[in-house]
């Protein structure tokens, strides 16, 4: 079996984790993995003896000439222009390719004047090619807002109000090798030929125009692509974020985090919850907003514990914030859970000075009507007393815990 992965540097954490586990099994399997990536400090595939890293140097002049000549066929570049392309590309294939394509599209191809105005940077090359489009100037901007890859039907739906023929624009962009089309189970997908093309278009747009187009995409997705928003809520969240619709964005990032957590994509869950918490500060501060922040903090703690451990700084920051919020919201349903987590973090970091006061806070906040609250209070106080040498009191707390557990929650084993 041969597995090929391109652009590993763009992979999400779960994909990288899966590939890492696959690599560890390779010595015992009849399989081979080939992955391409930009140079990074992170060794995504490990550094075992069965992992070989090949650093690709810039291409020599002869190879660049072959690439450029193949693109120009059946025409041919004059030697003067070929020399300039080779020199300016400096052995970078995409630079040479895009420079050659830009020159081929010029009306004065091969003339003396064309050699005097060759773009000097890759961004200039891409923008020059975009300026030569007959139909797709507005369509390509809408596409850049959608991302590197997107459904063709989504682009068409978002471009209905544009003053140009969308299908003609797509055909022109495909012919110019700015777009690539492929067929999937979900229909036709379009993607930019290279991420740099998308970035060049996006960075050229005014910030207000970007926000307007992101808002339009979000509206179209909510009205016409309901299934896509359910299966990939992070995409809708991104568009609401860039459009400045922060309240909707927070809710979408929260849904994306919940979906990721349910799929055990815990790194993504932490990232999505963090985006939601980061945007929540943009929402006007009210008691409802504080309750939402507390809920997000509590929801984030599970994936953080699973990925970083009980002693992580990220968890301590979340728990401290949840603790501060619940002190101002005595009626919050998360109050006891937040206080208990603060106690658990203190226990994990062996913070003996705060252990007893926090256990007392859990007990004082616990409602006698809630079995879960009482169980948490007995557990916190029992461990605190045991650690502090008050063994008789600890035994009383643990016995109360087991009596309540057996009576209310069933005869199941409990791991303390």
The 8 nearest C-alpha neighbors of each residue, nearest first, counted from 0:
[[1, 30, 31, 29, 2, 32, 28, 3],
 [0, 2, 31, 30, 32, 3, 33, 29],
 [1, 3, 32, 31, 33, 0, 4, 30],
 [2, 4, 33, 34, 32, 1, 5, 35],
 [5, 3, 34, 33, 35, 7, 2, 6],
 [4, 6, 35, 7, 34, 3, 36, 33],
 [7, 5, 36, 8, 35, 9, 4, 37],
 [6, 8, 36, 10, 9, 5, 35, 4],
 [7, 9, 6, 36, 10, 37, 39, 35],
 [10, 8, 7, 6, 11, 36, 5, 37],
 [11, 9, 7, 8, 14, 15, 12, 6],
 [10, 12, 14, 13, 15, 9, 267, 8],
 [13, 11, 15, 14, 16, 266, 10, 267],
 [14, 12, 16, 15, 11, 264, 17, 266],
 [15, 13, 17, 16, 11, 12, 10, 18],
 [14, 16, 12, 18, 13, 17, 19, 10],
 [15, 17, 19, 13, 14, 18, 12, 20],
 [18, 16, 14, 20, 19, 15, 13, 21],
 [19, 17, 21, 15, 20, 16, 22, 14],
 [18, 20, 16, 44, 22, 17, 21, 15],
 [21, 19, 23, 17, 22, 18, 16, 24],
 [20, 22, 18, 24, 19, 23, 17, 25],
 [23, 21, 25, 19, 24, 20, 18, 44],
 [22, 24, 20, 21, 25, 19, 26, 47],
 [25, 23, 21, 22, 27, 26, 28, 20],
 [24, 26, 28, 22, 27, 23, 30, 21],
 [27, 25, 28, 24, 49, 23, 29, 22],
 [26, 28, 25, 24, 29, 23, 30, 22],
 [29, 27, 25, 30, 26, 24, 31, 0],
 [28, 30, 0, 27, 31, 25, 26, 1],
 [29, 31, 0, 28, 1, 25, 32, 2],
 [30, 32, 1, 2, 0, 33, 25, 29],
 [33, 31, 2, 3, 1, 34, 30, 22],
 [32, 34, 3, 4, 2, 31, 35, 1],
 [35, 33, 4, 5, 3, 32, 7, 36],
 [36, 34, 5, 6, 7, 4, 33, 37],
 [37, 35, 6, 7, 8, 38, 34, 5],
 [36, 38, 39, 8, 35, 6, 7, 9],
 [37, 39, 36, 40, 54, 8, 41, 35],
 [40, 38, 41, 37, 42, 8, 36, 43],
 [39, 41, 42, 38, 43, 37, 8, 36],
 [40, 42, 39, 43, 38, 45, 44, 8],
 [43, 41, 45, 44, 40, 46, 39, 38],
 [42, 44, 41, 45, 15, 19, 7, 18],
 [45, 43, 19, 42, 22, 46, 18, 50],
 [46, 44, 42, 43, 47, 19, 50, 22],
 [45, 47, 50, 48, 44, 42, 49, 51],
 [48, 46, 49, 50, 45, 23, 51, 44],
 [47, 49, 50, 46, 51, 45, 26, 23],
 [48, 50, 47, 51, 26, 46, 25, 22],
 [51, 49, 47, 48, 46, 52, 45, 44],
 [52, 50, 49, 53, 48, 46, 47, 33],
 [53, 51, 54, 50, 46, 55, 34, 35],
 [52, 54, 55, 51, 56, 35, 50, 34],
 [53, 55, 56, 52, 38, 37, 57, 51],
 [56, 54, 53, 57, 58, 52, 38, 37],
 [57, 55, 58, 54, 90, 59, 91, 53],
 [56, 58, 90, 91, 59, 55, 89, 92],
 [57, 59, 90, 62, 56, 63, 60, 91],
 [60, 58, 62, 61, 90, 57, 63, 89],
 [59, 61, 63, 62, 64, 85, 58, 90],
 [60, 62, 64, 63, 59, 65, 58, 66],
 [63, 61, 65, 64, 60, 59, 58, 66],
 [64, 62, 66, 60, 65, 61, 67, 85],
 [63, 65, 61, 67, 62, 66, 68, 60],
 [64, 66, 62, 68, 63, 67, 69, 61],
 [67, 65, 63, 69, 64, 68, 62, 70],
 [68, 66, 64, 70, 69, 65, 99, 63],
 [67, 69, 71, 65, 70, 66, 64, 72],
 [68, 70, 66, 72, 67, 71, 65, 73],
 [71, 69, 67, 68, 72, 66, 99, 100],
 [70, 72, 68, 74, 69, 75, 73, 67],
 [73, 71, 74, 69, 70, 68, 75, 67],
 [72, 74, 71, 75, 69, 70, 68, 76],
 [75, 73, 72, 71, 76, 68, 70, 103],
 [76, 74, 71, 72, 77, 68, 73, 109],
 [75, 77, 81, 80, 78, 109, 74, 71],
 [78, 76, 79, 80, 109, 81, 75, 110],
 [77, 79, 81, 80, 82, 76, 83, 75],
 [80, 78, 82, 77, 81, 83, 114, 76],
 [79, 81, 83, 82, 78, 77, 114, 84],
 [82, 80, 78, 84, 83, 79, 76, 85],
 [83, 81, 85, 79, 80, 84, 78, 86],
 [82, 84, 80, 86, 85, 81, 87, 79],
 [85, 83, 81, 87, 82, 86, 88, 80],
 [84, 86, 82, 88, 83, 87, 81, 89],
 [87, 85, 83, 84, 89, 88, 82, 90],
 [86, 88, 84, 89, 85, 83, 119, 95],
 [87, 89, 95, 94, 85, 91, 90, 86],
 [90, 88, 87, 86, 91, 85, 57, 58],
 [89, 91, 58, 57, 88, 59, 92, 63],
 [90, 92, 88, 94, 89, 57, 93, 95],
 [93, 91, 95, 94, 96, 90, 63, 58],
 [94, 92, 96, 95, 91, 97, 88, 98],
 [95, 93, 88, 97, 92, 91, 96, 98],
 [94, 96, 88, 98, 92, 93, 97, 99],
 [97, 95, 93, 99, 98, 94, 92, 100],
 [96, 98, 100, 94, 99, 95, 93, 101],
 [97, 99, 95, 101, 96, 100, 94, 124],
 [98, 100, 102, 96, 97, 101, 95, 67],
 [101, 99, 103, 97, 102, 98, 96, 104],
 [102, 100, 98, 104, 99, 103, 128, 97],
 [101, 103, 99, 105, 100, 104, 98, 108],
 [104, 102, 100, 101, 105, 108, 99, 71],
 [105, 103, 101, 102, 100, 106, 108, 128],
 [106, 104, 108, 107, 102, 103, 101, 113],
 [105, 107, 108, 104, 103, 102, 113, 109],
 [108, 106, 105, 110, 113, 109, 112, 111],
 [107, 109, 105, 106, 110, 103, 113, 102],
 [110, 108, 77, 76, 107, 113, 111, 80],
 [111, 109, 113, 112, 107, 108, 114, 77],
 [110, 112, 113, 114, 109, 115, 107, 108],
 [113, 111, 115, 114, 110, 116, 107, 109],
 [114, 112, 115, 110, 111, 116, 107, 108],
 [113, 115, 112, 80, 111, 116, 117, 110],
 [116, 114, 112, 113, 117, 111, 80, 118],
 [117, 115, 114, 113, 118, 112, 119, 102],
 [116, 118, 114, 115, 119, 113, 102, 98],
 [119, 117, 124, 123, 120, 116, 98, 121],
 [118, 120, 117, 123, 87, 121, 124, 122],
 [121, 119, 123, 122, 118, 124, 94, 87],
 [120, 122, 124, 123, 94, 125, 119, 97],
 [123, 121, 125, 124, 120, 199, 126, 195],
 [122, 124, 126, 120, 121, 125, 118, 127],
 [125, 123, 121, 127, 122, 118, 126, 98],
 [124, 126, 128, 122, 127, 123, 121, 129],
 [125, 127, 129, 123, 128, 124, 122, 130],
 [126, 128, 124, 130, 125, 129, 123, 131],
 [129, 127, 125, 131, 126, 130, 101, 124],
 [128, 130, 126, 131, 127, 132, 125, 136],
 [129, 131, 127, 128, 132, 126, 136, 133],
 [130, 132, 128, 129, 133, 127, 104, 105],
 [133, 131, 129, 130, 134, 135, 136, 128],
 [132, 134, 135, 131, 136, 168, 171, 130],
 [135, 133, 168, 132, 136, 163, 167, 164],
 [134, 136, 168, 138, 137, 139, 132, 133],
 [137, 135, 139, 138, 134, 132, 140, 129],
 [138, 136, 140, 139, 135, 141, 161, 163],
 [137, 139, 135, 141, 140, 136, 142, 165],
 [138, 140, 142, 141, 137, 136, 135, 143],
 [141, 139, 143, 137, 142, 138, 200, 144],
 [140, 142, 138, 144, 139, 143, 137, 212],
 [141, 143, 139, 145, 140, 144, 138, 154],
 [144, 142, 140, 197, 146, 145, 141, 201],
 [143, 145, 141, 142, 146, 213, 140, 201],
 [144, 146, 142, 143, 149, 141, 147, 148],
 [147, 145, 143, 144, 148, 149, 142, 197],
 [146, 148, 190, 191, 194, 197, 149, 143],
 [149, 147, 190, 146, 189, 191, 188, 150],
 [150, 148, 189, 188, 151, 190, 145, 146],
 [149, 151, 188, 153, 152, 189, 187, 154],
 [150, 152, 154, 188, 153, 187, 189, 149],
 [151, 153, 155, 150, 154, 156, 187, 186],
 [154, 152, 156, 150, 151, 155, 157, 149],
 [153, 155, 157, 151, 156, 152, 158, 142],
 [156, 154, 152, 158, 153, 157, 151, 159],
 [157, 155, 153, 154, 158, 159, 152, 219],
 [156, 158, 154, 155, 159, 216, 153, 219],
 [159, 157, 155, 161, 156, 160, 154, 138],
 [160, 158, 161, 156, 157, 155, 165, 162],
 [159, 161, 158, 162, 157, 163, 156, 155],
 [162, 160, 158, 163, 159, 137, 138, 165],
 [161, 163, 160, 164, 137, 159, 158, 165],
 [162, 164, 161, 165, 134, 168, 135, 137],
 [163, 165, 167, 166, 168, 134, 162, 161],
 [166, 164, 168, 167, 163, 169, 138, 155],
 [165, 167, 169, 168, 164, 170, 155, 171],
 [168, 166, 170, 164, 165, 169, 171, 134],
 [167, 169, 135, 134, 165, 171, 166, 170],
 [170, 168, 166, 172, 171, 167, 173, 165],
 [171, 169, 173, 167, 168, 172, 174, 166],
 [170, 172, 174, 168, 173, 169, 175, 167],
 [171, 173, 175, 169, 177, 174, 178, 170],
 [174, 172, 178, 170, 176, 175, 171, 177],
 [173, 175, 171, 176, 172, 170, 177, 178],
 [174, 176, 172, 173, 177, 171, 178, 100],
 [177, 175, 173, 174, 178, 172, 192, 179],
 [176, 178, 192, 172, 175, 191, 173, 179],
 [179, 177, 191, 173, 192, 176, 172, 190],
 [178, 180, 190, 189, 192, 191, 173, 181],
 [181, 179, 189, 188, 190, 178, 187, 182],
 [180, 182, 188, 187, 189, 183, 179, 190],
 [181, 183, 187, 186, 188, 180, 184, 185],
 [184, 182, 186, 185, 187, 181, 188, 150],
 [183, 185, 186, 182, 187, 188, 181, 150],
 [186, 184, 183, 187, 182, 188, 150, 227],
 [187, 185, 183, 184, 182, 188, 150, 151],
 [186, 188, 182, 151, 181, 183, 150, 189],
 [189, 187, 150, 151, 181, 149, 180, 182],
 [190, 188, 180, 149, 179, 151, 148, 150],
 [191, 189, 148, 179, 147, 178, 192, 149],
 [190, 192, 178, 193, 147, 177, 179, 197],
 [191, 193, 177, 178, 179, 190, 176, 194],
 [194, 192, 191, 195, 196, 197, 177, 147],
 [193, 195, 197, 196, 198, 147, 191, 192],
 [194, 196, 198, 193, 197, 199, 122, 125],
 [197, 195, 199, 194, 198, 193, 125, 200],
 [196, 198, 194, 143, 200, 195, 199, 201],
 [197, 199, 195, 201, 196, 200, 202, 194],
 [200, 198, 196, 202, 197, 201, 195, 122],
 [201, 199, 203, 197, 198, 202, 140, 143],
 [200, 202, 198, 203, 204, 199, 143, 197],
 [203, 201, 199, 204, 200, 198, 205, 197],
 [202, 204, 200, 201, 199, 205, 198, 126],
 [205, 203, 202, 201, 206, 208, 209, 200],
 [206, 204, 208, 207, 209, 203, 202, 201],
 [205, 207, 209, 208, 210, 204, 211, 202],
 [206, 208, 210, 209, 205, 211, 204, 212],
 [209, 207, 211, 205, 206, 210, 212, 204],
 [208, 210, 206, 212, 207, 211, 213, 205],
 [211, 209, 242, 213, 207, 208, 212, 241],
 [212, 210, 208, 214, 209, 213, 207, 215],
 [211, 213, 215, 209, 214, 210, 208, 216],
 [214, 212, 238, 216, 210, 242, 215, 211],
 [213, 215, 242, 217, 211, 212, 216, 210],
 [216, 214, 212, 218, 213, 217, 219, 211],
 [217, 215, 213, 219, 218, 214, 220, 157],
 [216, 218, 214, 220, 215, 219, 238, 235],
 [219, 217, 215, 221, 216, 220, 222, 214],
 [220, 218, 216, 222, 221, 217, 223, 215],
 [221, 219, 224, 217, 223, 218, 222, 216],
 [222, 220, 218, 219, 225, 223, 224, 217],
 [221, 223, 219, 220, 224, 218, 225, 217],
 [224, 222, 220, 219, 225, 221, 156, 218],
 [225, 223, 220, 227, 226, 221, 222, 228],
 [224, 226, 228, 227, 221, 223, 229, 220],
 [227, 225, 229, 228, 224, 230, 231, 223],
 [228, 226, 230, 229, 224, 225, 231, 232],
 [227, 229, 232, 231, 225, 226, 230, 235],
 [230, 228, 226, 227, 232, 231, 225, 254],
 [229, 231, 227, 228, 232, 226, 258, 255],
 [232, 230, 228, 233, 229, 227, 234, 255],
 [233, 231, 228, 255, 235, 234, 229, 251],
 [232, 234, 236, 255, 231, 235, 252, 237],
 [235, 233, 237, 236, 232, 231, 238, 228],
 [234, 236, 238, 232, 237, 233, 217, 228],
 [237, 235, 251, 233, 248, 239, 234, 252],
 [236, 238, 240, 234, 235, 239, 233, 241],
 [237, 239, 213, 241, 235, 240, 236, 217],
 [240, 238, 248, 242, 244, 236, 237, 241],
 [239, 241, 237, 243, 248, 238, 242, 245],
 [240, 242, 238, 243, 239, 210, 237, 213],
 [243, 241, 210, 239, 214, 213, 240, 244],
 [242, 244, 240, 241, 245, 239, 210, 214],
 [245, 243, 239, 242, 247, 246, 240, 248],
 [244, 246, 248, 243, 247, 240, 249, 278],
 [245, 247, 249, 248, 244, 282, 250, 279],
 [248, 246, 250, 249, 245, 244, 251, 239],
 [247, 249, 245, 236, 239, 251, 240, 246],
 [250, 248, 275, 252, 246, 247, 251, 245],
 [249, 251, 253, 247, 248, 252, 254, 246],
 [250, 252, 236, 254, 248, 253, 249, 232],
 [253, 251, 255, 249, 275, 271, 236, 254],
 [252, 254, 256, 250, 251, 255, 272, 249],
 [255, 253, 251, 257, 256, 252, 258, 250],
 [254, 256, 252, 232, 258, 233, 253, 257],
 [255, 257, 268, 271, 259, 253, 254, 258],
 [258, 256, 260, 254, 259, 255, 261, 253],
 [257, 259, 261, 255, 256, 260, 254, 262],
 [258, 260, 264, 256, 262, 268, 261, 257],
 [261, 259, 263, 257, 262, 268, 265, 258],
 [262, 260, 258, 263, 259, 257, 264, 256],
 [261, 263, 259, 260, 264, 258, 265, 257],
 [264, 262, 260, 265, 261, 259, 268, 266],
 [265, 263, 259, 262, 267, 260, 266, 13],
 [264, 266, 268, 263, 302, 267, 260, 269],
 [267, 265, 269, 268, 264, 12, 270, 306],
 [266, 268, 270, 265, 269, 264, 271, 259],
 [269, 267, 256, 265, 259, 271, 260, 266],
 [268, 270, 272, 266, 267, 271, 273, 302],
 [269, 271, 267, 273, 268, 272, 274, 266],
 [272, 270, 256, 274, 268, 273, 252, 269],
 [273, 271, 275, 269, 274, 270, 256, 253],
 [272, 274, 276, 270, 271, 275, 277, 269],
 [275, 273, 277, 271, 272, 276, 278, 270],
 [274, 276, 249, 272, 278, 273, 252, 277],
 [277, 275, 273, 279, 278, 274, 272, 292],
 [276, 278, 274, 275, 279, 273, 280, 281],
 [279, 277, 275, 280, 276, 281, 274, 245],
 [278, 280, 276, 281, 282, 277, 275, 249],
 [279, 281, 278, 282, 277, 276, 283, 284],
 [282, 280, 279, 278, 283, 245, 277, 246],
 [283, 281, 279, 280, 284, 246, 245, 278],
 [282, 284, 285, 281, 288, 280, 279, 246],
 [283, 285, 288, 282, 289, 286, 280, 287],
 [286, 284, 288, 287, 289, 283, 290, 282],
 [285, 287, 289, 288, 290, 284, 328, 291],
 [288, 286, 290, 285, 289, 291, 284, 292],
 [287, 289, 291, 285, 290, 286, 284, 292],
 [290, 288, 292, 286, 291, 287, 293, 285],
 [289, 291, 293, 287, 288, 292, 286, 294],
 [290, 292, 288, 294, 289, 293, 295, 287],
 [293, 291, 289, 295, 294, 290, 296, 288],
 [292, 294, 296, 290, 291, 295, 321, 289],
 [293, 295, 291, 297, 292, 296, 298, 290],
 [294, 296, 298, 292, 293, 297, 299, 291],
 [297, 295, 293, 299, 294, 298, 317, 321],
 [296, 298, 294, 300, 295, 299, 293, 337],
 [299, 297, 295, 296, 300, 294, 301, 302],
 [300, 298, 296, 297, 301, 302, 295, 272],
 [299, 301, 303, 297, 298, 302, 304, 314],
 [300, 302, 304, 303, 299, 305, 298, 297],
 [303, 301, 305, 265, 304, 300, 299, 269],
 [304, 302, 300, 306, 305, 301, 307, 299],
 [303, 305, 308, 301, 309, 307, 302, 306],
 [304, 306, 302, 303, 308, 307, 301, 265],
 [307, 305, 303, 304, 308, 302, 266, 265],
 [308, 306, 304, 303, 311, 305, 309, 310],
 [307, 309, 304, 310, 311, 305, 306, 303],
 [308, 310, 304, 311, 347, 344, 314, 307],
 [309, 311, 308, 347, 348, 312, 344, 314],
 [312, 310, 313, 314, 308, 309, 307, 315],
 [311, 313, 315, 314, 316, 310, 317, 307],
 [314, 312, 316, 311, 315, 317, 303, 307],
 [313, 315, 317, 311, 316, 312, 318, 300],
 [314, 316, 312, 318, 313, 317, 319, 311],
 [317, 315, 319, 313, 314, 318, 312, 320],
 [318, 316, 314, 320, 315, 319, 296, 321],
 [317, 319, 321, 315, 320, 316, 341, 322],
 [320, 318, 322, 316, 321, 317, 315, 323],
 [319, 321, 323, 317, 322, 318, 324, 316],
 [322, 320, 318, 324, 293, 323, 319, 337],
 [321, 323, 319, 325, 320, 324, 337, 318],
 [324, 322, 320, 326, 321, 325, 319, 327],
 [325, 323, 321, 326, 322, 327, 320, 293],
 [324, 326, 328, 334, 327, 322, 323, 321],
 [325, 327, 323, 324, 328, 329, 322, 334],
 [328, 326, 325, 324, 329, 323, 330, 322],
 [327, 329, 325, 330, 331, 326, 324, 334],
 [328, 330, 331, 327, 326, 325, 334, 364],
 [331, 329, 328, 332, 334, 325, 333, 327],
 [330, 332, 333, 334, 328, 329, 325, 290],
 [331, 333, 334, 330, 335, 336, 329, 328],
 [334, 332, 331, 336, 335, 337, 294, 325],
 [335, 333, 325, 337, 331, 336, 332, 338],
 [334, 336, 338, 337, 333, 361, 364, 339],
 [337, 335, 339, 333, 338, 334, 340, 372],
 [338, 336, 340, 334, 339, 335, 322, 333],
 [339, 337, 341, 335, 340, 336, 361, 322],
 [338, 340, 342, 336, 341, 337, 361, 335],
 [341, 339, 343, 337, 342, 338, 344, 336],
 [340, 342, 338, 344, 339, 343, 318, 337],
 [341, 343, 339, 345, 340, 344, 357, 346],
 [344, 342, 340, 346, 345, 341, 347, 339],
 [343, 345, 347, 341, 346, 342, 340, 348],
 [346, 344, 350, 342, 348, 343, 347, 349],
 [345, 347, 349, 343, 344, 348, 350, 342],
 [348, 346, 344, 349, 345, 310, 343, 309],
 [347, 349, 345, 346, 350, 310, 344, 309],
 [350, 348, 346, 347, 351, 345, 344, 354],
 [351, 349, 345, 348, 352, 353, 346, 354],
 [350, 352, 354, 353, 349, 345, 346, 355],
 [351, 353, 350, 354, 355, 356, 345, 349],
 [354, 352, 351, 356, 355, 350, 357, 345],
 [353, 355, 351, 357, 356, 352, 358, 342],
 [354, 356, 358, 357, 353, 359, 383, 352],
 [357, 355, 359, 358, 353, 354, 360, 352],
 [358, 356, 360, 359, 354, 355, 342, 353],
 [357, 359, 355, 361, 360, 380, 356, 379],
 [358, 360, 362, 356, 357, 361, 363, 355],
 [361, 359, 357, 363, 358, 362, 364, 356],
 [360, 362, 358, 364, 359, 376, 363, 338],
 [361, 363, 376, 359, 365, 360, 364, 358],
 [364, 362, 360, 361, 365, 359, 366, 376],
 [365, 363, 361, 362, 335, 360, 366, 334],
 [366, 364, 372, 362, 363, 373, 361, 335],
 [365, 367, 368, 369, 372, 364, 373, 363],
 [366, 368, 369, 365, 373, 370, 372, 371],
 [369, 367, 366, 370, 372, 373, 365, 371],
 [370, 368, 372, 371, 366, 367, 373, 365],
 [369, 371, 373, 372, 374, 368, 367, 407],
 [372, 370, 374, 373, 369, 375, 376, 365],
 [373, 371, 365, 375, 369, 370, 374, 366],
 [372, 374, 376, 370, 375, 371, 365, 377],
 [375, 373, 371, 377, 376, 372, 400, 370],
 [376, 374, 378, 372, 373, 377, 379, 371],
 [375, 377, 362, 373, 379, 374, 378, 361],
 [378, 376, 396, 380, 374, 375, 379, 400],
 [377, 379, 381, 375, 376, 380, 374, 382],
 [380, 378, 376, 358, 381, 382, 377, 375],
 [379, 381, 383, 377, 358, 378, 382, 384],
 [382, 380, 393, 396, 378, 384, 383, 379],
 [383, 381, 385, 384, 379, 380, 386, 378],
 [382, 384, 380, 386, 381, 385, 379, 387],
 [383, 385, 389, 393, 387, 381, 386, 382],
 [384, 386, 382, 388, 390, 393, 387, 383],
 [387, 385, 383, 388, 384, 382, 389, 390],
 [386, 388, 384, 385, 389, 383, 390, 382],
 [389, 387, 385, 390, 386, 384, 393, 383],
 [390, 388, 384, 385, 392, 387, 391, 393],
 [389, 391, 393, 385, 392, 388, 394, 384],
 [392, 390, 394, 393, 389, 395, 385, 384],
 [391, 393, 395, 394, 390, 389, 396, 384],
 [394, 392, 381, 390, 384, 396, 385, 391],
 [393, 395, 391, 397, 392, 396, 390, 398],
 [396, 394, 392, 398, 393, 397, 399, 391],
 [395, 397, 381, 399, 393, 377, 394, 398],
 [398, 396, 400, 394, 399, 395, 381, 393],
 [397, 399, 401, 395, 400, 396, 394, 402],
 [400, 398, 396, 402, 397, 401, 395, 403],
 [399, 401, 397, 398, 403, 402, 377, 374],
 [402, 400, 404, 398, 403, 399, 405, 397],
 [403, 401, 399, 405, 404, 400, 406, 398],
 [404, 402, 406, 400, 401, 405, 407, 399],
 [403, 405, 401, 408, 402, 407, 406, 400],
 [406, 404, 409, 402, 410, 403, 407, 401],
 [405, 407, 403, 404, 402, 408, 409, 410],
 [406, 408, 404, 405, 403, 409, 370, 402],
 [409, 407, 404, 405, 406, 410, 403, 411],
 [410, 408, 405, 411, 407, 406, 404, 412],
 [409, 411, 405, 412, 408, 404, 406, 413],
 [410, 412, 409, 413, 405, 408, 404, 414],
 [413, 411, 414, 410, 409, 415, 405, 404],
 [412, 414, 415, 411, 401, 404, 410, 405],
 [415, 413, 412, 411, 378, 401, 397, 400],
 [414, 413, 378, 382, 397, 412, 381, 379]]
